[in-house]
Amino acid sequence: MLRDRRIVLGVTGGIAAYKACELVSRLKKAGAQVRVVLTAHAAKFVPPLTFETLSGNPACVDTFAPRAEMEHIALSKWAELFVIAPATANCLAKLAGGIADDLLSTAALAMACPVLIAPAMNANMYRHPATQANLATLAARGAHFVGPARGHLACGDDDIGRMSEPREIVEAIEALMNPKRDFEGVRVLVTAGPTVERIDPVRYITNRSTGKMGYALAEAARDRGAAVTLVSGPVNLDKPAGVEVVAIESSAQLCEAVLTRGERADVVIQAAAPADFRPARVASGKIKKTGAGMMLELENTTDIAAELGKRKRPGQVLVAFAAETDDVLDNARGKLDKKNADMVVANDVSRKDAGFGVDTNAVTLITRDDARELPLQSKRAVADGILDRVAELMGR
């Protein structure tokens, strides 16, 4: 699946650099063309000659080595994928800050192809707010990640920070370079964005949802071959090409659109954030300020997910979202039965780097069998993780 694909591998100065040797070997066995770039510190762990022998190409370390062309530009023009494994905390900081002070970081800044990063470091370094901020920055720019994993670290701890195994990295590379078409023939209905509940012609109640997660899901399902319908509340996003978009405003309109189309869908993913309450009465004219204050009576809106659950047909997969701030997992688990859902995506919207209004997300996928965490990454990567689990539930 990787025959003749052009991959540049960046190796940085961590003890996990020795694993990069096996990674090159596996890529070559899969038929890929591999060129390796090392930092000076990486070359202290593994000599460049080792990578030259394994890859069949010169290994690059020195920006100023004599050569016929600028190596970082040549690499960026040649590469179909840039992989950094291992990526140290220092490397992540450079990438996030746009620093280009050696051949690897200069090449990274010049790359126009997708980038896959395999972090590897001590657990405390990984958890440090600076590293987490750098990961979030890179994810928002579209970088892809594999790992880190939990396991025995060089410092002697058993914790998170271990570089993913070369086999897992190759699998991630294959997934990036050979996009899945596992939803061919599947009809997917996605909801996205907020709803607007009118108080009068001027005022309304809404929430902070921007629709980014739902739109990422619609685009990911489309790219994997699905026929996608996107029911969207008011958002400031471009309509995805190749997707049927149904614009709604209120929760009542969302309910009608979803129930009308839900019976035909094989998969329904409810990423929208419909209002739980709406004004009991909508004034026909602007409510004037009297100085005496105002009491606003609210009533419940229809529980759309529960209504879909009542109408669920055999073989249909229903995915609900749980945007929570407290007891996130417990509240999400409770929705499995209440909504008759097959999966609930638990989203801690109290986080500043996940949930509403940002380009990254971190969720937990809860089914009746297990709970799986998707770490902080771009919303598109989270969308593919959700669809991977949906595909398993469908037996595809």
Secondary structure by P-SEA (a helix, b strand, c coil): ccccbbbbbbbcccccccaaaaaaaaaaaabbbbbbbbcaaaaaaccaaaaaaaacbbbbccccccccccaaaaaaaaccbbbbccccaaaaaaaaacccccaaaaaaaacccbbbbbbbccccccccaaaaaaaaaaaaaccccccccccccccccccccccccaaaaaaaaaaaaccccccccbbbbbbbbbbbbbccccbbbbccccaaaaaaaaaaaaaaccbbbbbccccccccccccbbbbbccaaaaaaaaaaacccccbbbcccccccccccccccccccccccbbbbbbbbccaaaaaaaaaccccbbbbbbbbcccaaaaaaaaacccccccccccccccccccccccccbbbbbbccccccccccccaaaaaaaaaaaaaaaacc
